[in-house]
Amino acid sequence: MSVYVVGHKIPDSDSICGAIALANLKNAIDEPAIAARLGELSPETAFILESLVSRPLNSRLATPVKRYLSSIILS
């Protein structure tokens, strides 16, 4: 089962990039993870992702996942 890695409810650039980085790290050590977001991207964050991310974003970053989550565990 994959873990969804998310940041703030209203995501800024550092929380989105942090979610991507942590999900990539977890996947590298064989712990399935998916970077996701809870709210809408700011124009600045959208620009960063379009400019710097070399592969297509997964659908969980393209669409907020908040409505799909039944529970959130804070750690």
PDB file of N, CA, C and O in Angstrom, chain B, residues numbered from 101:
ATOM      1  N   MET B 101       0.832  -1.168   0.000  1.00  0.00           N
ATOM      2  CA  MET B 101       0.000   0.000   0.000  1.00  0.00           C
ATOM      3  C   MET B 101       0.886   1.244   0.000  1.00  0.00           C
ATOM      4  O   MET B 101       1.847   1.330   0.765  1.00  0.00           O
ATOM      5  N   SER B 102       0.560   2.200  -0.856  1.00  0.00           N
ATOM      6  CA  SER B 102       1.326   3.438  -0.947  1.00  0.00           C
ATOM      7  C   SER B 102       0.869   4.454   0.087  1.00  0.00           C
ATOM      8  O   SER B 102      -0.297   4.493   0.478  1.00  0.00           O
ATOM      9  N   VAL B 103       1.809   5.266   0.515  1.00  0.00           N
ATOM     10  CA  VAL B 103       1.546   6.383   1.413  1.00  0.00           C
ATOM     11  C   VAL B 103       1.452   7.640   0.552  1.00  0.00           C
ATOM     12  O   VAL B 103       2.269   7.837  -0.347  1.00  0.00           O
ATOM     13  N   TYR B 104       0.467   8.486   0.820  1.00  0.00           N
ATOM     14  CA  TYR B 104       0.392   9.784   0.159  1.00  0.00           C
ATOM     15  C   TYR B 104       1.191  10.783   0.979  1.00  0.00           C
ATOM     16  O   TYR B 104       0.951  10.942   2.176  1.00  0.00           O
ATOM     17  N   VAL B 105       2.138  11.452   0.343  1.00  0.00           N
ATOM     18  CA  VAL B 105       2.958  12.462   1.006  1.00  0.00           C
ATOM     19  C   VAL B 105       2.418  13.828   0.596  1.00  0.00           C
ATOM     20  O   VAL B 105       2.440  14.184  -0.582  1.00  0.00           O
ATOM     21  N   VAL B 106       1.935  14.589   1.576  1.00  0.00           N
ATOM     22  CA  VAL B 106       1.356  15.902   1.300  1.00  0.00           C
ATOM     23  C   VAL B 106       1.976  16.943   2.218  1.00  0.00           C
ATOM     24  O   VAL B 106       2.623  16.615   3.213  1.00  0.00           O
ATOM     25  N   GLY B 107       1.765  18.199   1.864  1.00  0.00           N
ATOM     26  CA  GLY B 107       2.233  19.301   2.697  1.00  0.00           C
ATOM     27  C   GLY B 107       1.055  20.042   3.289  1.00  0.00           C
ATOM     28  O   GLY B 107       0.145  19.432   3.850  1.00  0.00           O
ATOM     29  N   HIS B 108       1.071  21.353   3.165  1.00  0.00           N
ATOM     30  CA  HIS B 108       0.038  22.211   3.740  1.00  0.00           C
ATOM     31  C   HIS B 108      -1.311  22.054   3.032  1.00  0.00           C
ATOM     32  O   HIS B 108      -1.377  21.585   1.896  1.00  0.00           O
ATOM     33  N   LYS B 109      -2.393  22.456   3.730  1.00  0.00           N
ATOM     34  CA  LYS B 109      -3.720  22.469   3.107  1.00  0.00           C
ATOM     35  C   LYS B 109      -3.760  23.468   1.954  1.00  0.00           C
ATOM     36  O   LYS B 109      -4.417  23.228   0.940  1.00  0.00           O
ATOM     37  N   ILE B 110      -3.073  24.563   2.107  1.00  0.00           N
ATOM     38  CA  ILE B 110      -2.923  25.541   1.023  1.00  0.00           C
ATOM     39  C   ILE B 110      -1.445  25.482   0.630  1.00  0.00           C
ATOM     40  O   ILE B 110      -0.621  26.191   1.206  1.00  0.00           O
ATOM     41  N   PRO B 111      -1.109  24.639  -0.349  1.00  0.00           N
ATOM     42  CA  PRO B 111       0.298  24.331  -0.610  1.00  0.00           C
ATOM     43  C   PRO B 111       1.066  25.495  -1.229  1.00  0.00           C
ATOM     44  O   PRO B 111       0.574  26.191  -2.116  1.00  0.00           O
ATOM     45  N   ASP B 112       2.287  25.681  -0.731  1.00  0.00           N
ATOM     46  CA  ASP B 112       3.202  26.623  -1.348  1.00  0.00           C
ATOM     47  C   ASP B 112       4.321  25.818  -1.997  1.00  0.00           C
ATOM     48  O   ASP B 112       4.328  24.588  -1.939  1.00  0.00           O
ATOM     49  N   SER B 113       5.247  26.508  -2.604  1.00  0.00           N
ATOM     50  CA  SER B 113       6.292  25.822  -3.372  1.00  0.00           C
ATOM     51  C   SER B 113       7.115  24.865  -2.523  1.00  0.00           C
ATOM     52  O   SER B 113       7.410  23.752  -2.960  1.00  0.00           O
ATOM     53  N   ASP B 114       7.492  25.281  -1.311  1.00  0.00           N
ATOM     54  CA  ASP B 114       8.330  24.397  -0.500  1.00  0.00           C
ATOM     55  C   ASP B 114       7.578  23.152  -0.048  1.00  0.00           C
ATOM     56  O   ASP B 114       8.189  22.089   0.056  1.00  0.00           O
ATOM     57  N   SER B 115       6.284  23.239   0.223  1.00  0.00           N
ATOM     58  CA  SER B 115       5.564  22.031   0.653  1.00  0.00           C
ATOM     59  C   SER B 115       5.349  21.067  -0.511  1.00  0.00           C
ATOM     60  O   SER B 115       5.387  19.852  -0.318  1.00  0.00           O
ATOM     61  N   ILE B 116       5.126  21.590  -1.713  1.00  0.00           N
ATOM     62  CA  ILE B 116       4.974  20.723  -2.887  1.00  0.00           C
ATOM     63  C   ILE B 116       6.305  20.058  -3.220  1.00  0.00           C
ATOM     64  O   ILE B 116       6.362  18.847  -3.434  1.00  0.00           O
ATOM     65  N   CYS B 117       7.374  20.850  -3.265  1.00  0.00           N
ATOM     66  CA  CYS B 117       8.691  20.278  -3.584  1.00  0.00           C
ATOM     67  C   CYS B 117       9.136  19.309  -2.496  1.00  0.00           C
ATOM     68  O   CYS B 117       9.769  18.296  -2.795  1.00  0.00           O
ATOM     69  N   GLY B 118       8.817  19.603  -1.242  1.00  0.00           N
ATOM     70  CA  GLY B 118       9.134  18.683  -0.151  1.00  0.00           C
ATOM     71  C   GLY B 118       8.390  17.368  -0.280  1.00  0.00           C
ATOM     72  O   GLY B 118       8.961  16.306  -0.028  1.00  0.00           O
ATOM     73  N   ALA B 119       7.117  17.423  -0.669  1.00  0.00           N
ATOM     74  CA  ALA B 119       6.333  16.197  -0.865  1.00  0.00           C
ATOM     75  C   ALA B 119       6.921  15.358  -1.993  1.00  0.00           C
ATOM     76  O   ALA B 119       7.007  14.135  -1.882  1.00  0.00           O
ATOM     77  N   ILE B 120       7.324  16.015  -3.077  1.00  0.00           N
ATOM     78  CA  ILE B 120       7.940  15.296  -4.199  1.00  0.00           C
ATOM     79  C   ILE B 120       9.240  14.646  -3.750  1.00  0.00           C
ATOM     80  O   ILE B 120       9.483  13.475  -4.041  1.00  0.00           O
ATOM     81  N   ALA B 121      10.083  15.406  -3.037  1.00  0.00           N
ATOM     82  CA  ALA B 121      11.378  14.880  -2.596  1.00  0.00           C
ATOM     83  C   ALA B 121      11.212  13.707  -1.638  1.00  0.00           C
ATOM     84  O   ALA B 121      11.893  12.692  -1.782  1.00  0.00           O
ATOM     85  N   LEU B 122      10.312  13.835  -0.657  1.00  0.00           N
ATOM     86  CA  LEU B 122      10.128  12.749   0.309  1.00  0.00           C
ATOM     87  C   LEU B 122       9.539  11.513  -0.358  1.00  0.00           C
ATOM     88  O   LEU B 122       9.951  10.395  -0.051  1.00  0.00           O
ATOM     89  N   ALA B 123       8.590  11.692  -1.258  1.00  0.00           N
ATOM     90  CA  ALA B 123       8.023  10.539  -1.968  1.00  0.00           C
ATOM     91  C   ALA B 123       9.102   9.843  -2.797  1.00  0.00           C
ATOM     92  O   ALA B 123       9.158   8.613  -2.832  1.00  0.00           O
ATOM     93  N   ASN B 124       9.958  10.618  -3.464  1.00  0.00           N
ATOM     94  CA  ASN B 124      11.051  10.019  -4.239  1.00  0.00           C
ATOM     95  C   ASN B 124      12.018   9.259  -3.340  1.00  0.00           C
ATOM     96  O   ASN B 124      12.461   8.166  -3.694  1.00  0.00           O
ATOM     97  N   LEU B 125      12.350   9.823  -2.181  1.00  0.00           N
ATOM     98  CA  LEU B 125      13.238   9.142  -1.237  1.00  0.00           C
ATOM     99  C   LEU B 125      12.615   7.836  -0.756  1.00  0.00           C
ATOM    100  O   LEU B 125      13.273   6.796  -0.756  1.00  0.00           O
ATOM    101  N   LYS B 126      11.354   7.886  -0.349  1.00  0.00           N
ATOM    102  CA  LYS B 126      10.689   6.677   0.139  1.00  0.00           C
ATOM    103  C   LYS B 126      10.643   5.605  -0.948  1.00  0.00           C
ATOM    104  O   LYS B 126      10.868   4.429  -0.662  1.00  0.00           O
ATOM    105  N   ASN B 127      10.356   5.996  -2.186  1.00  0.00           N
ATOM    106  CA  ASN B 127      10.339   5.024  -3.277  1.00  0.00           C
ATOM    107  C   ASN B 127      11.727   4.434  -3.525  1.00  0.00           C
ATOM    108  O   ASN B 127      11.852   3.259  -3.870  1.00  0.00           O
ATOM    109  N   ALA B 128      12.767   5.248  -3.348  1.00  0.00           N
ATOM    110  CA  ALA B 128      14.135   4.772  -3.552  1.00  0.00           C
ATOM    111  C   ALA B 128      14.535   3.720  -2.524  1.00  0.00           C
ATOM    112  O   ALA B 128      15.397   2.884  -2.796  1.00  0.00           O
ATOM    113  N   ILE B 129      13.914   3.753  -1.340  1.00  0.00           N
ATOM    114  CA  ILE B 129      14.233   2.756  -0.311  1.00  0.00           C
ATOM    115  C   ILE B 129      13.117   1.710  -0.197  1.00  0.00           C
ATOM    116  O   ILE B 129      12.917   1.092   0.849  1.00  0.00           O
ATOM    117  N   ASP B 130      12.402   1.537  -1.307  1.00  0.00           N
ATOM    118  CA  ASP B 130      11.355   0.510  -1.415  1.00  0.00           C
ATOM    119  C   ASP B 130      10.207   0.678  -0.428  1.00  0.00           C
ATOM    120  O   ASP B 130       9.654  -0.306   0.062  1.00  0.00           O
ATOM    121  N   GLU B 131       9.855   1.912  -0.142  1.00  0.00           N
ATOM    122  CA  GLU B 131       8.651   2.216   0.636  1.00  0.00           C
ATOM    123  C   GLU B 131       7.720   2.991  -0.289  1.00  0.00           C
ATOM    124  O   GLU B 131       7.925   4.186  -0.501  1.00  0.00           O
ATOM    125  N   PRO B 132       6.702   2.336  -0.845  1.00  0.00           N
ATOM    126  CA  PRO B 132       5.847   2.982  -1.844  1.00  0.00           C
ATOM    127  C   PRO B 132       5.215   4.276  -1.325  1.00  0.00           C
ATOM    128  O   PRO B 132       4.594   4.296  -0.262  1.00  0.00           O
ATOM    129  N   ALA B 133       5.383   5.347  -2.089  1.00  0.00           N
ATOM    130  CA  ALA B 133       4.838   6.648  -1.708  1.00  0.00           C
ATOM    131  C   ALA B 133       4.442   7.424  -2.955  1.00  0.00           C
ATOM    132  O   ALA B 133       5.031   7.258  -4.023  1.00  0.00           O
ATOM    133  N   ILE B 134       3.434   8.275  -2.798  1.00  0.00           N
ATOM    134  CA  ILE B 134       2.936   9.102  -3.888  1.00  0.00           C
ATOM    135  C   ILE B 134       2.893  10.545  -3.402  1.00  0.00           C
ATOM    136  O   ILE B 134       2.255  10.846  -2.393  1.00  0.00           O
ATOM    137  N   ALA B 135       3.570  11.436  -4.118  1.00  0.00           N
ATOM    138  CA  ALA B 135       3.486  12.859  -3.795  1.00  0.00           C
ATOM    139  C   ALA B 135       2.108  13.356  -4.203  1.00  0.00           C
ATOM    140  O   ALA B 135       1.622  13.044  -5.290  1.00  0.00           O
ATOM    141  N   ALA B 136       1.483  14.133  -3.324  1.00  0.00           N
ATOM    142  CA  ALA B 136       0.136  14.635  -3.600  1.00  0.00           C
ATOM    143  C   ALA B 136      -0.003  16.027  -3.004  1.00  0.00           C
ATOM    144  O   ALA B 136       0.896  16.519  -2.322  1.00  0.00           O
ATOM    145  N   ARG B 137      -1.147  16.656  -3.273  1.00  0.00           N
ATOM    146  CA  ARG B 137      -1.407  17.974  -2.696  1.00  0.00           C
ATOM    147  C   ARG B 137      -2.833  18.034  -2.198  1.00  0.00           C
ATOM    148  O   ARG B 137      -3.705  17.318  -2.689  1.00  0.00           O
ATOM    149  N   LEU B 138      -3.065  18.888  -1.226  1.00  0.00           N
ATOM    150  CA  LEU B 138      -4.394  19.020  -0.637  1.00  0.00           C
ATOM    151  C   LEU B 138      -5.176  20.192  -1.212  1.00  0.00           C
ATOM    152  O   LEU B 138      -6.407  20.171  -1.191  1.00  0.00           O
ATOM    153  N   GLY B 139      -4.503  21.201  -1.719  1.00  0.00           N
ATOM    154  CA  GLY B 139      -5.187  22.387  -2.228  1.00  0.00           C
ATOM    155  C   GLY B 139      -4.680  22.778  -3.602  1.00  0.00           C
ATOM    156  O   GLY B 139      -3.906  22.055  -4.229  1.00  0.00           O
ATOM    157  N   GLU B 140      -5.131  23.935  -4.056  1.00  0.00           N
ATOM    158  CA  GLU B 140      -4.758  24.426  -5.378  1.00  0.00           C
ATOM    159  C   GLU B 140      -3.318  24.939  -5.394  1.00  0.00           C
ATOM    160  O   GLU B 140      -2.826  25.469  -4.398  1.00  0.00           O
ATOM    161  N   LEU B 141      -2.651  24.773  -6.539  1.00  0.00           N
ATOM    162  CA  LEU B 141      -1.299  25.293  -6.711  1.00  0.00           C
ATOM    163  C   LEU B 141      -1.345  26.796  -6.952  1.00  0.00           C
ATOM    164  O   LEU B 141      -2.249  27.304  -7.616  1.00  0.00           O
ATOM    165  N   SER B 142      -0.363  27.494  -6.408  1.00  0.00           N
ATOM    166  CA  SER B 142      -0.229  28.918  -6.717  1.00  0.00           C
ATOM    167  C   SER B 142       0.378  29.039  -8.115  1.00  0.00           C
ATOM    168  O   SER B 142       0.994  28.088  -8.595  1.00  0.00           O
ATOM    169  N   PRO B 143       0.221  30.179  -8.773  1.00  0.00           N
ATOM    170  CA  PRO B 143       0.849  30.362 -10.086  1.00  0.00           C
ATOM    171  C   PRO B 143       2.366  30.165 -10.022  1.00  0.00           C
ATOM    172  O   PRO B 143       2.960  29.614 -10.948  1.00  0.00           O
ATOM    173  N   GLU B 144       2.995  30.619  -8.924  1.00  0.00           N
ATOM    174  CA  GLU B 144       4.444  30.452  -8.757  1.00  0.00           C
ATOM    175  C   GLU B 144       4.827  28.973  -8.727  1.00  0.00           C
ATOM    176  O   GLU B 144       5.769  28.563  -9.405  1.00  0.00           O
ATOM    177  N   THR B 145       4.108  28.178  -7.950  1.00  0.00           N
ATOM    178  CA  THR B 145       4.407  26.752  -7.838  1.00  0.00           C
ATOM    179  C   THR B 145       4.150  26.042  -9.155  1.00  0.00           C
ATOM    180  O   THR B 145       4.935  25.181  -9.552  1.00  0.00           O
ATOM    181  N   ALA B 146       3.074  26.381  -9.837  1.00  0.00           N
ATOM    182  CA  ALA B 146       2.784  25.780 -11.145  1.00  0.00           C
ATOM    183  C   ALA B 146       3.915  26.082 -12.122  1.00  0.00           C
ATOM    184  O   ALA B 146       4.321  25.207 -12.886  1.00  0.00           O
ATOM    185  N   PHE B 147       4.428  27.316 -12.105  1.00  0.00           N
ATOM    186  CA  PHE B 147       5.537  27.692 -12.975  1.00  0.00           C
ATOM    187  C   PHE B 147       6.783  26.874 -12.655  1.00  0.00           C
ATOM    188  O   PHE B 147       7.453  26.380 -13.562  1.00  0.00           O
ATOM    189  N   ILE B 148       7.094  26.730 -11.379  1.00  0.00           N
ATOM    190  CA  ILE B 148       8.266  25.950 -10.971  1.00  0.00           C
ATOM    191  C   ILE B 148       8.149  24.517 -11.469  1.00  0.00           C
ATOM    192  O   ILE B 148       9.099  23.976 -12.036  1.00  0.00           O
ATOM    193  N   LEU B 149       7.000  23.905 -11.263  1.00  0.00           N
ATOM    194  CA  LEU B 149       6.826  22.511 -11.673  1.00  0.00           C
ATOM    195  C   LEU B 149       6.890  22.362 -13.189  1.00  0.00           C
ATOM    196  O   LEU B 149       7.507  21.421 -13.689  1.00  0.00           O
ATOM    197  N   GLU B 150       6.265  23.272 -13.923  1.00  0.00           N
ATOM    198  CA  GLU B 150       6.302  23.207 -15.385  1.00  0.00           C
ATOM    199  C   GLU B 150       7.714  23.421 -15.914  1.00  0.00           C
ATOM    200  O   GLU B 150       8.101  22.813 -16.912  1.00  0.00           O
ATOM    201  N   SER B 151       8.485  24.276 -15.257  1.00  0.00           N
ATOM    202  CA  SER B 151       9.829  24.619 -15.724  1.00  0.00           C
ATOM    203  C   SER B 151      10.896  23.612 -15.328  1.00  0.00           C
ATOM    204  O   SER B 151      11.824  23.359 -16.096  1.00  0.00           O
ATOM    205  N   LEU B 152      10.777  23.036 -14.140  1.00  0.00           N
ATOM    206  CA  LEU B 152      11.882  22.265 -13.588  1.00  0.00           C
ATOM    207  C   LEU B 152      11.663  20.763 -13.490  1.00  0.00           C
ATOM    208  O   LEU B 152      12.635  20.012 -13.410  1.00  0.00           O
ATOM    209  N   VAL B 153      10.437  20.309 -13.495  1.00  0.00           N
ATOM    210  CA  VAL B 153      10.193  18.874 -13.352  1.00  0.00           C
ATOM    211  C   VAL B 153      10.328  18.230 -14.719  1.00  0.00           C
ATOM    212  O   VAL B 153       9.629  18.604 -15.661  1.00  0.00           O
ATOM    213  N   SER B 154      11.236  17.254 -14.828  1.00  0.00           N
ATOM    214  CA  SER B 154      11.560  16.672 -16.130  1.00  0.00           C
ATOM    215  C   SER B 154      10.591  15.597 -16.588  1.00  0.00           C
ATOM    216  O   SER B 154      10.571  15.252 -17.769  1.00  0.00           O
ATOM    217  N   ARG B 155       9.793  15.065 -15.685  1.00  0.00           N
ATOM    218  CA  ARG B 155       8.829  14.036 -16.086  1.00  0.00           C
ATOM    219  C   ARG B 155       7.420  14.525 -15.756  1.00  0.00           C
ATOM    220  O   ARG B 155       7.248  15.407 -14.915  1.00  0.00           O
ATOM    221  N   PRO B 156       6.426  13.958 -16.410  1.00  0.00           N
ATOM    222  CA  PRO B 156       5.056  14.413 -16.129  1.00  0.00           C
ATOM    223  C   PRO B 156       4.677  14.192 -14.666  1.00  0.00           C
ATOM    224  O   PRO B 156       5.085  13.203 -14.057  1.00  0.00           O
ATOM    225  N   LEU B 157       3.910  15.099 -14.117  1.00  0.00           N
ATOM    226  CA  LEU B 157       3.446  14.963 -12.742  1.00  0.00           C
ATOM    227  C   LEU B 157       2.390  13.880 -12.664  1.00  0.00           C
ATOM    228  O   LEU B 157       1.586  13.712 -13.581  1.00  0.00           O
ATOM    229  N   ASN B 158       2.397  13.149 -11.563  1.00  0.00           N
ATOM    230  CA  ASN B 158       1.329  12.160 -11.394  1.00  0.00           C
ATOM    231  C   ASN B 158       0.014  12.893 -11.159  1.00  0.00           C
ATOM    232  O   ASN B 158      -0.003  14.072 -10.807  1.00  0.00           O
ATOM    233  N   SER B 159      -1.063  12.188 -11.354  1.00  0.00           N
ATOM    234  CA  SER B 159      -2.381  12.819 -11.278  1.00  0.00           C
ATOM    235  C   SER B 159      -2.683  13.359  -9.883  1.00  0.00           C
ATOM    236  O   SER B 159      -3.521  14.250  -9.743  1.00  0.00           O
ATOM    237  N   ARG B 160      -2.026  12.844  -8.855  1.00  0.00           N
ATOM    238  CA  ARG B 160      -2.273  13.320  -7.494  1.00  0.00           C
ATOM    239  C   ARG B 160      -1.688  14.711  -7.270  1.00  0.00           C
ATOM    240  O   ARG B 160      -2.137  15.433  -6.380  1.00  0.00           O
ATOM    241  N   LEU B 161      -0.692  15.092  -8.067  1.00  0.00           N
ATOM    242  CA  LEU B 161      -0.199  16.463  -7.985  1.00  0.00           C
ATOM    243  C   LEU B 161      -0.999  17.365  -8.911  1.00  0.00           C
ATOM    244  O   LEU B 161      -1.102  18.568  -8.673  1.00  0.00           O
ATOM    245  N   ALA B 162      -1.563  16.791  -9.961  1.00  0.00           N
ATOM    246  CA  ALA B 162      -2.356  17.579 -10.895  1.00  0.00           C
ATOM    247  C   ALA B 162      -3.733  17.902 -10.321  1.00  0.00           C
ATOM    248  O   ALA B 162      -4.328  18.918 -10.679  1.00  0.00           O
ATOM    249  N   THR B 163      -4.242  17.050  -9.438  1.00  0.00           N
ATOM    250  CA  THR B 163      -5.580  17.215  -8.853  1.00  0.00           C
ATOM    251  C   THR B 163      -5.472  17.103  -7.334  1.00  0.00           C
ATOM    252  O   THR B 163      -4.813  16.188  -6.840  1.00  0.00           O
ATOM    253  N   PRO B 164      -6.098  18.005  -6.583  1.00  0.00           N
ATOM    254  CA  PRO B 164      -6.056  17.878  -5.120  1.00  0.00           C
ATOM    255  C   PRO B 164      -6.668  16.559  -4.650  1.00  0.00           C
ATOM    256  O   PRO B 164      -7.687  16.124  -5.185  1.00  0.00           O
ATOM    257  N   VAL B 165      -6.052  15.922  -3.652  1.00  0.00           N
ATOM    258  CA  VAL B 165      -6.532  14.622  -3.166  1.00  0.00           C
ATOM    259  C   VAL B 165      -7.375  14.722  -1.904  1.00  0.00           C
ATOM    260  O   VAL B 165      -7.895  13.707  -1.441  1.00  0.00           O
ATOM    261  N   LYS B 166      -7.524  15.898  -1.340  1.00  0.00           N
ATOM    262  CA  LYS B 166      -8.213  16.051  -0.055  1.00  0.00           C
ATOM    263  C   LYS B 166      -9.574  15.363  -0.040  1.00  0.00           C
ATOM    264  O   LYS B 166      -9.922  14.713   0.945  1.00  0.00           O
ATOM    265  N   ARG B 167     -10.334  15.495  -1.099  1.00  0.00           N
ATOM    266  CA  ARG B 167     -11.677  14.904  -1.124  1.00  0.00           C
ATOM    267  C   ARG B 167     -11.656  13.385  -1.222  1.00  0.00           C
ATOM    268  O   ARG B 167     -12.676  12.745  -0.966  1.00  0.00           O
ATOM    269  N   TYR B 168     -10.511  12.783  -1.589  1.00  0.00           N
ATOM    270  CA  TYR B 168     -10.416  11.337  -1.743  1.00  0.00           C
ATOM    271  C   TYR B 168      -9.902  10.628  -0.494  1.00  0.00           C
ATOM    272  O   TYR B 168      -9.983   9.403  -0.402  1.00  0.00           O
ATOM    273  N   LEU B 169      -9.381  11.375   0.454  1.00  0.00           N
ATOM    274  CA  LEU B 169      -8.786  10.765   1.636  1.00  0.00           C
ATOM    275  C   LEU B 169      -9.838  10.563   2.716  1.00  0.00           C
ATOM    276  O   LEU B 169     -10.589  11.481   3.046  1.00  0.00           O
ATOM    277  N   SER B 170      -9.884   9.362   3.260  1.00  0.00           N
ATOM    278  CA  SER B 170     -10.851   9.093   4.322  1.00  0.00           C
ATOM    279  C   SER B 170     -10.289   9.447   5.697  1.00  0.00           C
ATOM    280  O   SER B 170     -11.043   9.755   6.620  1.00  0.00           O
ATOM    281  N   SER B 171      -8.970   9.402   5.830  1.00  0.00           N
ATOM    282  CA  SER B 171      -8.359   9.792   7.093  1.00  0.00           C
ATOM    283  C   SER B 171      -6.955  10.304   6.833  1.00  0.00           C
ATOM    284  O   SER B 171      -6.302   9.913   5.866  1.00  0.00           O
ATOM    285  N   ILE B 172      -6.510  11.169   7.699  1.00  0.00           N
ATOM    286  CA  ILE B 172      -5.167  11.723   7.590  1.00  0.00           C
ATOM    287  C   ILE B 172      -4.461  11.481   8.910  1.00  0.00           C
ATOM    288  O   ILE B 172      -4.983  11.810   9.976  1.00  0.00           O
ATOM    289  N   ILE B 173      -3.266  10.901   8.832  1.00  0.00           N
ATOM    290  CA  ILE B 173      -2.468  10.641  10.020  1.00  0.00           C
ATOM    291  C   ILE B 173      -1.351  11.675  10.059  1.00  0.00           C
ATOM    292  O   ILE B 173      -0.549  11.751   9.129  1.00  0.00           O
ATOM    293  N   LEU B 174      -1.290  12.458  11.106  1.00  0.00           N
ATOM    294  CA  LEU B 174      -0.240  13.452  11.256  1.00  0.00           C
ATOM    295  C   LEU B 174       0.929  12.830  11.994  1.00  0.00           C
ATOM    296  O   LEU B 174       0.762  12.174  13.021  1.00  0.00           O
ATOM    297  N   SER B 175       2.112  13.050  11.448  1.00  0.00           N
ATOM    298  CA  SER B 175       3.297  12.523  12.134  1.00  0.00           C
ATOM    299  C   SER B 175       4.404  13.538  12.116  1.00  0.00           C
ATOM    300  O   SER B 175       5.486  13.281  12.644  1.00  0.00           O
TER     301      SER B 175
END
